[in-house]
């Protein structure tokens, strides 16, 4: 008997509509761009969605894995039309070259924006569905911060959103998607989905799932699944920096019947609306945040999280206001990183380890959020910037920072890296000889993902809303395409049918 052929693919980008510069093919090649068998080599053994696909399919001797295309770029500006069109063509060509497929597993983000294409994932799914025909099952994984449109479930009911932030269940959702696809193929088990879009676009800072409103929602979703009535329940907070008509929060449920799925979706949507005010947080600025850190007497480090320049929220990774304040105070026991500055890394290389060098740090990509800092620094170590994640977030995945330099200016240690990367894993520092647990204050370009690996090492996190592209204050952005009636910008009425009717006011 011929084996069932299941394709696997990965097309991933979170797009910021308000930053300058477009995301190009080079950005995808720098982060993760693999074809065919290269995919198996890159993702086998990793705790990623694709790693989950591979493990489940490899364990089933009635299935042949058909690796197609994987393309992922660090969150940044909208994808150029040429890049999106090329990647879409390559994925469709890989499907054509694969011949007959019996199923497809596709890892998406859900918040990609391309020039002239406001909903690329929907466009891509529509073309894939048209190519495969109506009967070939497709299952996707989606980021918790996806901006989803209702059309997504018209192409397939099988969508599996991450339930953790930091996202440490990407592998688990990949496994779940793959198992559901196999149940459909091998056992004939079919399912239905229900989707509700809410008129709300909450900031993402308080979407961490260990506590707070998203913890409440995810607990409810997991409870539905554990009772067996629902196969999967996903809560999507949305990505507020994408200026698109489908921006904002949503819920998606999967069950054996449409009625069961719709009932569960209404429960989740009602609870989401009820807790919306809990997503709003006012954060300190740079000076106040640093002073809060200085009064902490804990033995473990205090983190100053430079959230507005977090590269995984599309920050450039090179803004300077928090670093400037730490240098001005010449704080003992402080470490800052990673600052995206390939030009300064090259100067350090030319100067050499053990030397002092004049540098102009940061402020080159986004000078509007802080000018460069001129200083003299000692070069302690240099590296090629390649390391492997050891923490739960994207565990075992190879990361290439495109070079790194460990420098000291006065009392302040600084890690320079060659491209914008969030400091989400201690190996970013350890690979060059820095132990982050040895410091009192850590100034990090991060938001929430870093906590998966850093929480055991630190005592406290102080979130700073410094100038940057990913500010927590959404009034900084001039939206043109989001729905006119959307909370928290407007007082909005939200209604669900029947006994679930709920009116909301901001």
N, C-alpha and C positions, 0 to 999 in steps of 0.2 A: 504494500500500500504506500502510495506517495506521501511524503511528509507535507504537513501544512506549512505554507510559507508566510511568515509574519515579518513585515518590515518594521524597522525602528529608525526614528529620526528625532532631531532636536533643533528647534529654531527659536532662539531666545534673545530678547532684548527688552529692556525697560527704558522708555523714551521720554525725555524731558523736553517739553515744547518751548521752554523759555531760555534755554542756554544757547550761546552762539556756537556755530560749528555743527556740521553734520556727522553722523556715524557712517563710516565708510567700510569697504571690504577689508582694509588694513586693520581696523578695530576688531573685526571678527577673526581675522588671522592671528592677531596678537593674543586673543583670549581663548578661542577654541573653534577650530575649523577643520573638520575631518570628513573624509569620504570613505565609503565602503569599509574594508577591513581595518582601516585606521581607527574607526570608531571603537572596535572591540579592544584594541590595544590601549586606547586612551581612557576608556571608562570601565573596563573589567576590574572588579575589586574595589570600585569607588562607591561611596555612600551617596550616590546621585540618582536622579530619576532613571537615567539611562543604565546605570549600574543595576538598578532594580529590574528594569526590563530584561537585561541580559541574564541575570541570575535565574529568574523565573522561567524564561524560555529555554535556557540551557538545560534545566532539570527535566524538561518534557521531551522524551525521545520521539514523540510524534510531530515535533515542530522543527522547522529549519529557520534560523535567524537570517534575515536579509538586511544587513546594515546599509542605510541609504546615505543620508547627509546629516551632519551635525554642525551647526553654526551658531555661536554664541558670542556676544560682545558685552563688555562692561556697560552698565547703564550710562547713558550720555544723551546727546542731542538726537533729534529725529533722524531716522535712517534715510540716507540719500535715496532718491528714486532709483538711480542706476544700481546701487547696491542691493536694494530690496528686489528689484526686478531680476537681477542676476541670480541671487540666492533662490528666489522662487523658481526661476527657470531650471536651476541645477537640481532642486528637489524634484520638480516634475519630470526632469530628464532621468533622474535616478529611479523614479517609479516606472517610467517607460522601459528602462533597461532591465529592471527586475523581472519583467514579464508578469505572469499571473501571481497575485498576492491573495492570500486568504484573510489577512487582517493587517492592521497598521497600528503601531504604538507611536505616539507623537508627543514629545515634551515641548510645551509652549510656556511662555510667560503670561501673556494676556494683556500686557500694557505696551505693546510695540506701536509706534507711530512712524509712518514713512511720509516723505514728501508726496503730496497728492493722494495719499492713502491713509485715512484716519483709523481704519480698523483692519490692519494687515492680517491678523490671525483669522478673522472671519473670512477675508478674501481668500486666504490660502486654503482654509478648510473647504470653502465652497468649490474651489478648483479641484482639490483632492477628491472630494465626494463625487464631483462630476466625472472625474477620470476613473475612479474605482467602481462607480455604479452604486445603486441604492442598497445592496445587500452585503457588501463587505464591511465588517465591523471596524470601527476606529475608536480608540481610547486615547484620551489626552491627560497629561498632568498640567496643572496651572498653579501659578504663584498666588499666595494669599492676597497680593496687592494687584490682582488683575482687574482691569476695567472691562467687564463683559457685557456683550449685547445679547438680546434674547435669541438672535439668529444662531448662536453657537449650538444650541441644543437641537436645532433643526437638522444639523448635519450628523450629530451623534448624541445619544444621551449620556455617553460615558466620559465624564469629566471629573477629575480628582484633584481638588485643591489642597495645598499644604495646610496643615492644622497647627503648625508651630511657627512662632516668630520669636527668636531666631529660627530659621528654617532648617531644622534638624531631622525632619521627617520626609525629605525629598525622596530618599531611597524607599521609604515605606509606601509612599503614594505611587511610585513607579511599580513596586511589587503589586500593589492593589489593582492598578490599572491593567497590568499584565495578567493577573489572575482572573479578573473580570472578563477580559478578552478571551482567555482560554476557556472559561466556562461557557461563553457564548458559542465558541467554535466547536468545542469537544462535547459539551453536554446539552447544547441547545437552549441554555438559560438566557432569556431575554429580559430587558429591564426598560423602565420608562423614567423620564426625568421631568422635574418641575423647576422653573426659574422665576425669581422675583427680583426686579430691579428697584432699589430704594432711591428716593430723591434726596440723597445725602452724600457728601464727599468729605469724610472726616480726615484730619491730619493723621499721619501714620505713627507719630512718636509714641502714642499710648496704645499701640496695637500688639504689644508683646503679650504672649499667651501664658506667661507664668502667673500673671495677676491682672486685675483690671477688667474692663468691659469685654475685651476679646477673649479673655479666659472664661468669662461667663458664657459667651456664645459658643466657644469650642466645646466647653463642658456639656452644654445642651446638645450640640451636634453629636458628640461621641456617645452620649446617653441614648440617643435615638438609634444609633448604629448597634450599640451593645444589646439593645432589646430585640434586635433582629428584624424590626419592622422596616428599617431603612438600610439599604446596602451602603450608601455613602451620603454624607451631608457636608457640604462645603460652605464656608463663610468667606466672602471676599470683601476686603476693606477698600479696595480700589487704590489707584496711584494718582494722587492729586496734582502732580506736576505734568500730566498729560492733558493737553487742552483738546478734548474730543467729546463728541455728543454722548458717548456711552460712559463717560467718567463717573466714578463713584461706586458705592457699595452694592452688593447683591448677595443672594443666596441661591444655591443649586442643590437639589436633592435627587437621589436615584433610588428607585424602589421597583418591586415587581409589577406594581400597578400604578397608573397615572394618579388615581385617587389617593393612594398612600403617599406618593411623592408630593402632591400638592398640599396635603394636610400638613406634612412636616415642614415644607417650605414656608407656609404661612406662620407656623409657630416660630420658626427661626427669624423671619422677617419682622414679626411683631416685637420680639425680644430685642433685635438689633435697633429698631426705632426707639424702644423704651430706654435704652442705655446710651443713646447717642451723645448726650451732654458729657458723659464721662470720658470721651475721647479728647476733649479740649483741655490743654495744659498750657499755662504761661511759664516760660522758661527764662532764667536769668541771662543777661548779657555777659560779655567777656569779663569785665572787671569784677562784677558781683560774683560771677561763678568762680573765679580764681580765689577770691577772698573766702568763699564758702569752703573751698578745698583746703585752704591754709589753716582753718580752725579745726579740721579733722585730726584726731590724735591716734587713729587706728594704726595697727602694726602693718597691715597690708596696704597696697597702693590705693589711692583715690584717683578715679578716672574723670578727666574733663573731656566729655564727648563733644567733639566739634561737629554736631549733627548737620549743620547747614552746608558743610562741605564734604559730607560723606559721599565717597565715589559711588557706592551702591544706591545712592539716591540721585545720582547724576552730577554730584559735585566734581569740580576739577581736581580736587586733592592738593591744590597749591595756594589756597587763601592763607593770609598771614596774621590776622588780628589776634587770634589766641596765642600763636607762637610769639608774636611781638610782645604781648603782655608778660609771658613767662620769661622771655629774655630780659625785658626791662627790669623785672624784679630779681633776675638772676637766681632763680629758685634752686636751692640745693636739692639733690635727689630727684630731679625732674627729667623726664624723657618725653620727647615729642616725635610723632611719626604716624604713618610714613608720609613725608612731604614729597609730592610729585615734582621733581626738578632734575631732569636728565642733563641740563646744561651745567649745573653745579656738580653733579656726579662726574662729568667729564673733566672739570677743573680739578677735582680731587684726585682723579686717576693720574692726570699729568703732574700734579704736585707730588703724589706718593704718600704711602702710609708713614706716619710719624712726623709729617711736616705740618706747617701752618699755611693756610691759604685764605686769600681774600675772596669772599663769596657774596653774591647777591641772591638771596634765597626767596623762592616763591614769587607769587604775584605776577607771573608771566602770562598765564592763561586767563586769569580772571582778576586783573588789576583793579576793576571796579569794586571788588570786595576786600581790598587791602593791597597796598603797594609793596614791592619787594623790600626785603630787609638786608641791609649791607652790614657785614660783620667779618671778623677774623675767626677761623675755626681750625681746630686740630683734626687731622685725618687719622682715625683710629683703625679702620678696616674698610675693605672694599670687597664686593662680590659680584657675581653675574646676576644675582637677584632671583635665582631659581630655588624653590623650596617646595615641600609637600605638606599639605595641611595635616595636622595631628589631632585637631579638635573635632567635635561632632559635626560642624558645618562643612559640607563638602569634604568629608574625611578622605584622606589619601590622594586627593586630587593634586596634580602637579600645577604649580603656580609660577609664572614667569613675570617678575617685576621689571624686567628689562634693565637690570643693573641696580646696585644699591651701594650706599656709602654711609658709614657710621662716623659721625663727627661730634666734636664737643666745642661749644662756645661758652666760655665762662663756666658756670656750674651746670649748664643745660646740655644734655645729650640729645642728639637729633638723628633720626634715620631718614635718609633721602632715598627715594625709589624712582625708577625710570618711567613709570606711568601711574595713572590714578588708580589706586587699589585701596579698599577699606582695610584697616588693620584688624581683620577678623580672626586671625590665628596667631598665636605667639611665635610660630615658626617664622613669620615675617621678620621678627627681631632676632630670634635665637640662631637663625642660619648664618648670621654675620657676627655672632658673639655677644649679643645683648640679651640679658635676662630681665624681662619686664617686671617680674615679681620683686626685683631688688630695689625698686624705686619707691619714693613716697607719692609722687604725682606723675600720672601718665596723661599727656595730652594726645588724644587719638582722633584720627579722621574716621569716625564710625557713627552708627546709630544704635541698632539693637542686635544685629547678627553677632557681633563680637562677644556678646555675653555668654554664648554657648561654650566658648573655650576659656574666656577670661574670668567668669564669675568665681571659680575656685581660687583665683590668684589675687583678687581685689577685695576691698572692703566696701566701697561705695561708688556709685556713678552719679556725676552731676552733669546733666545735659545742658549744653550751652547753645544758645541761639545767636551765634556770631553772624556777621555778614556772610552770605553765601547763596548759591543757587537753589539750595534745598531748605530754605527757611521754614520753620514751623508755622509762621504767620502767613496764611494763604492770601491775605489781602495785599501782599506785595506783588501778586501776579495779575497781569491784565488778560483775563480769559476772554475768548471770543466764541468758543465752540461748545462749552459745557452747557447743560440745560439751564434755561433762565431761572426756573424755580428749583433751586437746590439749596439745602441746608449745608453749612451754617451761614451762607450769604443771605438767605431769605427765610422768612417765616413760611413754612410749607405745610400743607395738609397731605397726609398719607393715609390712604384707606385700603383696607383689605375686606373682602366680601364676608358676609354673614357675621358670625359671632366674633370673628377676629378683627372687626373694624376698629381702627385706631386712628385718632387724630393727633398730630404732633405739632408742637410749637417750638421754635428755636429759643 
